[in-house]
Amino acid sequence: MDAAVISIHVTLSNGTDGELPRAYVVLKDSETFNYDDGELKVNNDYGNLANLTENDVKLFMSARLSQYKDLTGGVRFIEQIPRSATGKTLKNVLRGMASEEVPEALAQDPKTT
């Protein structure tokens, strides 16, 4: 499994501008996981990662991070994290992908949902 988190720019329903954290996750078919006990363990004894949902990732992260770091910008599953030749995550490419999405879906104030 591979992942990257970026901040995405949104205009909230109250008219203010803000940023929300969004995760981009790559799932590999050969990996498996166990999420029964609140731990996301990659191993060979449990369900396929292809069954992992956005909500699973959000719950896993919210149990480990401060509330303001919750993935209120969402989780997107992609084929590959864009990286430079030296292996650094190309966050500008991920932000470009986010800007192409429909912004109305993110226009709700995350504190009211």
Disulfide bonds with the S-S distance in Angstrom:
none
